[in-house]
Amino acid sequence: MSGSLIPGPNPDRVLSPTTSKSVTQTVNGSHQFVIQGYSLAKGMGVGKHIASDNFSVGGYQWGIFFYPDGKNPEDNSSYVSVFIALASEGTEVRALFELALVDQSGKGKHKVHSHFERSLDGGPYTLKYRGSMWYGFLFSPALLHFMYKDSLPEDVEPATTYTFERLKLTEIYETLIVKLLAAADKYDLNRLRLLCEAHICKGVSVKSVAKILALADRYNAKELKGVCLTFTAENLAAVLETDAYKQMKDECVTLQSELLKAVAGQEEGSNSTGGAKSQSVWAQLSDGGGDTSSRHVRQRTT
């Protein structure tokens, strides 16, 4: 009897693992674009720009376009804008960008926009043809004034108690000094933040302190916020009666607990019944809590 043996699969056979690798290479580079006579460039017209020389990074040509009066008509000459543009022909490039301003001393470098700190889900950005532009940043001449002169511009509104008392909070947000404070918070310009805080601090009063406290909280102005909390704690009864405080109480709920801590700090060590005092203060800060006989808090005088 004849036959043949057909080998079957070997259940003990182990396949060798396979691997592969993808390597994305990056090239870093920088370019400094010096604009001399900036003040003479203002007024050249919306949409008109000053261009840097082309420079090479990663084998591609790039250029910086600076618009002293803004690129678009809606800028209304109130802002300047900067763009990075691809200058190479027939190519597609993915890139991340960072822009910074260097003051006239050459020592102060202020980062004003960066894509390196954000998730790569939102970048890198693809520039597909020559002339493709990546929008850099939009900033006011007032911010440039600070960058180059380390001071607030002359057209900043005078900070008086009357100024902040008569304006609504929405109107205060539109003042130049508060816009500069917002820019300081956005771009982490600590020196500008301190200048703005010191300026706004002059406007603190019983009727205005709640408004200023709200904007200090919004823009992370810690020094100004501390002044407002202390002032409010020292003048609590009067501040609680103002319309500004009643509006702030509804819109900035988290400030209530901070104000309570500030009041407790003012009273610490000066009253042996601190616990009862705190409960009384909380009754005043809450919506209708406590009876009227418990709503008097002694104002601390200095």
C-alpha positions in Angstrom: 0.0 0.0 0.0 1.4 3.3 -1.0 0.6 6.8 0.2 2.0 10.3 0.8 2.4 12.5 3.8 1.1 16.0 3.6 2.6 18.3 6.2 0.1 20.3 8.1 0.5 23.6 9.9 2.8 23.6 12.8 1.0 24.8 15.9 4.2 25.6 17.6 5.6 27.8 14.9 6.1 31.5 16.1 6.2 34.2 13.5 8.9 36.9 13.9 7.5 40.3 14.8 7.8 43.1 12.4 8.4 46.8 13.1 8.4 50.1 11.2 9.2 53.6 12.0 8.0 57.0 10.9 10.3 59.9 11.6 9.2 63.5 11.1 12.1 65.8 10.9 11.9 69.5 11.8 14.1 72.4 11.1 14.2 75.5 13.3 15.2 78.9 12.3 14.7 82.6 13.1 14.8 86.0 11.5 15.0 89.5 12.9 13.2 92.2 11.0 14.2 95.7 12.0 11.9 98.6 11.2 13.6 101.9 11.5 11.5 105.1 11.6 8.3 103.3 12.5 6.5 106.5 13.4 7.0 107.7 9.8 5.4 104.5 8.4 2.1 105.2 10.2 -0.4 106.8 7.8 0.9 105.1 4.7 -2.6 103.6 4.2 -4.6 100.5 5.0 -3.4 97.5 3.1 0.0 98.9 2.4 2.9 97.0 3.9 6.6 97.0 4.6 8.3 93.7 3.6 11.4 92.1 5.0 14.1 90.6 2.8 13.4 86.9 2.0 15.1 84.5 4.4 15.6 80.8 4.3 14.5 78.2 6.9 14.4 74.5 6.1 15.2 75.0 2.5 12.2 77.3 1.9 12.0 81.0 1.4 10.0 83.1 3.7 9.1 86.8 4.2 7.6 89.0 6.9 4.9 91.6 5.9 4.2 94.5 8.3 1.1 96.6 7.8 1.4 99.9 9.9 -2.2 100.8 9.3 -3.7 97.3 9.3 -4.2 95.0 6.3 -8.0 95.3 6.0 -10.4 98.3 5.9 -12.1 97.1 9.1 -8.8 97.7 11.0 -9.6 101.4 10.5 -5.9 102.3 11.0 -6.3 101.5 14.7 -4.1 98.5 14.6 -1.0 97.2 12.9 -0.7 93.6 11.7 2.1 91.2 10.8 2.1 88.2 8.5 4.6 85.5 7.7 4.4 84.5 4.0 5.8 81.6 2.0 8.0 82.9 -0.8 9.0 79.7 -2.4 7.5 78.6 -5.7 5.5 75.4 -6.3 5.7 73.8 -2.8 3.7 72.8 0.2 5.0 73.4 3.7 3.8 72.6 7.1 5.1 74.9 9.8 4.7 76.4 13.3 5.5 80.0 14.0 6.3 82.3 16.9 6.5 86.1 16.7 8.1 88.4 19.3 8.7 92.1 19.6 12.1 93.3 20.7 12.3 96.8 22.3 14.7 99.5 21.3 17.2 98.5 24.0 17.5 95.1 22.4 17.2 93.5 25.8 13.4 93.2 26.2 11.9 90.4 24.1 8.2 90.2 24.3 6.5 87.1 22.8 3.2 88.2 21.3 2.0 85.1 19.5 3.1 81.4 19.4 1.7 78.2 18.0 4.3 76.1 19.9 2.3 76.1 23.1 -0.9 74.8 21.6 -1.9 71.3 20.7 -0.7 70.1 17.3 -4.3 69.2 16.6 -4.6 72.9 15.7 -1.3 73.0 13.7 1.2 72.8 12.1 -0.3 75.0 9.4 0.0 74.2 5.7 1.0 76.9 3.3 0.3 75.6 -0.2 1.6 78.1 -2.7 3.8 81.2 -3.0 2.3 84.1 -1.3 0.3 82.0 1.3 0.2 84.0 4.5 -0.1 83.0 8.1 -1.7 85.7 10.1 0.7 86.8 12.9 -1.0 89.2 15.3 -2.9 92.4 15.6 -2.0 94.9 18.2 -2.6 98.6 18.8 -0.1 101.4 18.6 -0.6 101.9 22.4 1.0 98.4 22.9 3.8 99.3 20.6 4.4 102.5 22.6 4.9 100.4 25.7 7.2 98.0 24.0 9.5 100.8 22.8 9.2 103.3 25.6 8.4 101.2 28.7 5.6 103.6 29.7 1.9 104.1 29.2 0.9 106.2 26.1 -0.2 109.7 26.7 -3.7 109.1 25.4 -4.5 106.7 28.2 -7.6 108.0 30.1 -7.0 109.8 33.4 -7.7 107.4 36.2 -9.9 109.2 38.6 -12.6 107.9 40.9 -15.1 109.9 38.8 -14.1 108.1 35.7 -14.8 104.6 37.1 -17.9 105.7 39.0 -19.8 107.1 36.0 -18.9 104.5 33.5 -20.7 101.1 33.3 -18.5 98.0 33.5 -19.1 97.3 29.8 -17.8 100.8 29.0 -14.8 100.4 31.3 -13.8 97.3 29.4 -13.6 99.5 26.3 -11.2 102.1 27.7 -7.6 102.1 26.5 -6.1 101.4 29.9 -8.2 98.2 30.4 -7.5 97.1 26.8 -3.8 97.4 27.6 -4.4 95.4 30.8 -6.1 92.7 28.7 -3.2 92.7 26.3 -0.8 92.4 29.3 -2.7 89.3 30.5 -3.0 87.7 27.1 0.7 88.1 26.2 2.1 87.8 29.7 3.6 91.2 29.8 4.2 91.6 33.5 5.7 95.1 33.4 2.8 96.4 31.4 0.4 94.7 33.8 1.9 96.5 36.8 1.8 99.9 35.0 -1.9 99.4 34.2 -2.7 98.2 37.7 -1.0 101.2 39.3 -2.9 103.5 37.0 -6.3 102.0 37.5 -5.7 101.8 41.3 -6.1 105.6 41.4 -9.7 105.2 40.5 -10.7 103.0 43.5 -13.6 104.4 45.5 -16.6 103.1 47.4 -18.8 103.4 44.2 -16.2 102.1 41.8 -14.3 99.3 43.7 -16.7 96.5 42.7 -16.3 97.3 39.0 -12.5 97.5 39.3 -12.5 94.2 41.4 -14.4 92.5 38.6 -12.0 93.6 35.8 -9.0 92.8 38.0 -10.3 89.2 38.5 -11.0 88.9 34.7 -7.5 89.9 33.7 -5.5 88.3 36.5 -4.4 91.6 37.9 -3.4 90.2 41.3 -2.0 93.4 42.8 -5.0 95.5 41.8 -7.3 92.7 43.0 -5.6 92.7 46.4 -6.0 96.4 46.8 -9.7 96.2 45.9 -10.4 93.3 48.3 -8.7 95.2 51.2 -10.5 98.5 50.4 -13.8 96.6 50.2 -13.2 94.9 53.5 -12.4 98.2 55.2 -15.5 99.9 53.8 -17.8 96.9 53.6 -21.1 98.5 54.7 -20.9 101.3 52.2 -19.7 99.1 49.3 -22.5 96.6 49.8 -25.1 99.4 49.2 -23.7 100.4 45.8 -25.3 99.3 42.5 -21.9 98.2 41.2 -21.5 95.7 44.0 -25.0 94.3 43.5 -24.2 93.7 39.8 -20.8 92.2 40.6 -22.3 89.9 43.2 -24.5 88.3 40.5 -21.9 88.1 37.8 -18.8 87.2 39.7 -20.0 84.6 42.3 -16.5 83.3 43.0 -15.4 86.7 44.3 -17.7 86.3 47.2 -15.6 83.8 49.0 -12.4 85.8 48.4 -14.1 88.9 49.8 -15.1 87.0 52.9 -11.5 85.9 53.4 -10.4 89.5 53.0 -12.9 90.6 55.6 -11.9 87.8 58.0 -8.3 88.9 57.6 -9.1 92.5 58.5 -10.9 91.4 61.6 -8.4 88.7 62.7 -6.8 89.5 66.0 -9.0 92.5 66.6 -12.1 90.7 67.7 -12.3 87.7 70.0 -15.6 86.6 68.4 -14.2 86.1 65.0 -16.4 83.2 64.2 -19.6 85.1 64.9 -18.2 88.0 62.9 -17.5 85.9 59.9 -21.1 84.5 60.0 -22.4 88.0 60.2 -20.3 89.1 57.2 -21.4 86.1 55.2 -25.0 87.1 55.9 -24.3 90.5 54.3 -22.6 89.0 51.3 -25.3 86.4 50.7 -28.7 86.9 49.1 -30.9 88.1 52.0 -29.2 85.8 54.6 -29.5 86.8 58.3 -31.7 89.5 59.9 -31.2 93.2 59.6 -29.9 93.5 63.1 -26.9 91.4 62.2 -25.9 93.3 59.1 -23.7 95.9 60.6 -20.0 95.4 60.3 -17.7 97.9 62.0 -15.6 99.6 59.4 -11.9 99.5 60.2 -10.2 102.9 60.1 -6.6 103.6 59.7 
